[in-house]
């Protein structure tokens, strides 16, 4: 995380990640057979800039590492009011390091809407490679929740579980995210909230 904070060390971070030489989160006895794909949606709205952007991308990278180790298909969507970048890793494919760099460098700013990104997640789950995926929504803000009930109904029909990670301590943001998600966590400090990160990384 310290390397990600320093612009001069970002490329070194990506190099170490690719070579699996980072000091990283370790799973002990948590892996289960038959876990489904991972779809992660990372909020790129303007209020996510700074540490919140770094934390969200650190979570995304850790989940990608878990997906690789557990041979799970993985897709990352960056979004604001729409999907602005997509990174996909199918379990048997090698890591496209240039595309991964682009995904970690990408930040679009702008407003926040969950509709298009969650619709994209539902559409992705229509594909055989992403059936019964776990969806992780990372955001710090509120959005229009008119489609929340429809999303959850369709997600449950597709036998998926949606997790919300609210960065910051804004109650109204958590209340909004809870309408879309089966489980919701509030994260104020990625380096301190060990119980929350344990739950997130055991998905």
C-alpha positions in Angstrom: 0.0 0.0 0.0 2.9 2.4 0.7 4.2 1.8 -2.8 0.8 2.6 -4.2 0.7 5.9 -2.3 4.0 7.0 -3.8 3.7 7.8 -7.6 7.4 7.0 -8.1 6.9 3.5 -6.6 3.7 2.5 -8.4 5.5 0.7 -11.2 7.6 -1.2 -8.6 4.4 -2.3 -6.9 3.0 -3.6 -10.1 6.2 -5.4 -10.9 6.3 -7.0 -7.5 2.6 -8.0 -7.8 3.2 -9.6 -11.1 6.3 -11.5 -9.8 4.3 -12.5 -6.6 7.0 -10.9 -4.4 4.8 -8.5 -2.5 4.2 -8.7 1.3 0.6 -9.7 1.1 -2.5 -10.9 2.9 -2.2 -14.6 3.7 -5.2 -17.0 3.7 -4.9 -19.9 6.1 -7.4 -22.7 5.9 -10.0 -20.5 4.2 -10.0 -21.8 0.7 -13.0 -23.9 -0.3 -13.4 -25.9 -3.5 -16.0 -24.8 -6.0 -16.0 -21.1 -5.2 -17.6 -19.0 -8.0 -16.2 -16.2 -10.1 -15.6 -12.7 -8.7 -17.1 -9.5 -10.1 -15.8 -6.3 -8.5 -17.3 -2.8 -9.1 -15.0 0.0 -8.0 -16.5 3.5 -7.6 -14.4 6.1 -9.5 -16.4 9.2 -8.6 -14.5 12.3 -7.6 -15.0 11.8 -3.8 -13.1 8.5 -4.1 -9.8 10.2 -5.0 -6.8 9.9 -2.6 -6.7 7.2 0.0 -10.1 5.8 -0.9 -9.0 5.2 -4.4 -5.9 3.4 -3.1 -7.8 1.3 -0.6 -10.4 0.3 -3.3 -7.7 -0.8 -5.7 -5.7 -2.6 -3.0 -8.9 -4.6 -2.3 -9.3 -5.3 -6.0 -5.7 -6.5 -6.4 -6.0 -8.8 -3.4 -9.2 -10.3 -4.8 -7.6 -10.7 -8.1 -4.7 -12.5 -6.4 -7.2 -14.8 -4.6 -9.0 -15.5 -7.9 -5.7 -16.5 -9.6 -4.7 -18.8 -6.7 -8.2 -20.4 -6.5 -8.6 -20.6 -10.3 -11.7 -18.3 -10.3 -12.7 -16.1 -13.2 -12.5 -12.4 -12.4 -13.7 -9.1 -13.8 -13.2 -5.6 -12.5 -15.4 -2.7 -13.5 -14.4 0.9 -12.8 -17.5 3.1 -12.8 -18.9 6.6 -12.1 -22.4 7.1 -13.6 -21.4 4.4 -16.2 -18.8 1.7 -16.6 -15.5 3.5 -17.6 -13.0 0.6 -17.7 -13.2 -3.2 -17.6 -10.4 -5.6 -16.7 -11.1 -9.4 -17.1 -9.1 -12.4 -16.1 -10.3 -15.9 -17.1 -8.8 -18.5 -14.8 -6.7 -20.4 -17.4 -5.4 -17.2 -19.1 -2.1 -15.6 -18.2 -2.2 -12.1 -16.6 -2.2 -9.3 -19.2 0.2 -7.1 -17.2 -0.2 -4.0 -19.4 -4.0 -4.2 -19.1 -3.6 -4.7 -15.3 -1.4 -1.6 -15.1 -4.1 0.3 -17.0 -6.8 -0.9 -14.7 -4.8 0.2 -11.6 -3.9 3.6 -13.1 -7.5 4.3 -14.3 -9.5 6.9 -12.4 -12.4 8.7 -14.2 -13.8 11.0 -11.5 -17.4 12.3 -12.0 -20.7 11.4 -10.3 -22.1 8.1 -8.9 -24.7 5.7 -10.3 -24.9 2.0 -9.6 -27.4 1.1 -12.3 -25.1 0.6 -15.3 -22.3 -1.2 -13.5 -24.7 -3.6 -11.7 -26.6 -4.2 -15.0 -23.2 -5.1 -16.5 -22.6 -7.5 -13.6 -25.9 -9.2 -14.2 -25.2 -9.4 -18.0 -21.8 -10.9 -17.3 -23.4 -13.6 -15.1 -25.5 -14.7 -18.1 -22.2 -16.1 -19.5 -21.2 -19.6 -18.5 -17.8 -18.4 -17.2 -19.4 -16.1 -14.7 -22.4 -18.0 -13.4 -23.1 -17.8 -9.7 -20.4 -15.1 -9.3 -19.8 -13.1 -6.1 -20.3 -9.4 -6.7 -18.4 -6.8 -4.6 -19.5 -3.2 -4.8 -17.0 -0.7 -3.4 -18.1 2.9 -3.0 -18.2 5.8 -0.6 -21.3 7.5 -1.7 -25.0 7.4 -2.3 -26.8 6.8 -5.6 -30.3 6.4 -6.9 -31.7 3.3 -5.3 -34.9 2.9 -7.4 -33.5 -0.2 -9.2 -32.3 -1.9 -6.0 -35.2 -4.3 -5.5 -35.1 -5.3 -9.2 -31.4 -5.9 -9.0 -31.5 -8.0 -5.9 -34.4 -10.1 -7.3 -32.5 -10.9 -10.5 -29.2 -11.5 -8.7 -30.9 -14.0 -6.4 -32.5 -15.7 -9.4 -28.9 -16.1 -10.8 -27.8 -17.5 -7.4 -25.3 -14.8 -6.8 -24.3 -13.0 -3.5 -23.6 -9.2 -3.6 -21.3 -7.7 -1.0 -21.1 -3.9 -0.3 -18.0 -2.2 1.0 -18.7 1.4 2.0 -15.5 3.4 2.4 -15.9 6.0 5.1 -18.4 6.4 7.9 -21.4 8.0 6.1 -24.5 6.3 7.4 -26.7 7.4 4.5 -24.2 5.8 2.0 -24.3 2.5 3.9 -28.1 2.6 4.0 -28.2 3.1 0.3 -25.7 0.3 -0.4 -27.5 -2.1 1.9 -30.6 -1.9 -0.4 -28.5 -3.5 -3.2 -26.4 -5.9 -1.2 -26.8 -9.1 0.8 -24.0 -8.1 3.2 -22.5 -4.7 3.7 -19.3 -3.6 5.5 -18.1 -0.2 6.5 -14.4 0.3 6.0 -12.6 3.4 7.6 -9.0 2.2 7.5 -7.8 -0.8 5.4 -4.8 -1.2 7.7 -6.8 -1.4 10.9 -10.2 -3.1 10.1 -8.8 -6.6 10.3 -12.2 -8.3 10.9 -13.7 -6.7 7.9 -10.8 -7.4 5.6 -10.8 -11.1 6.8 -14.5 -11.3 5.8 -13.9 -9.6 2.5 -10.9 -11.8 1.5 -12.6 -15.0 2.5 -15.4 -14.4 -0.1 
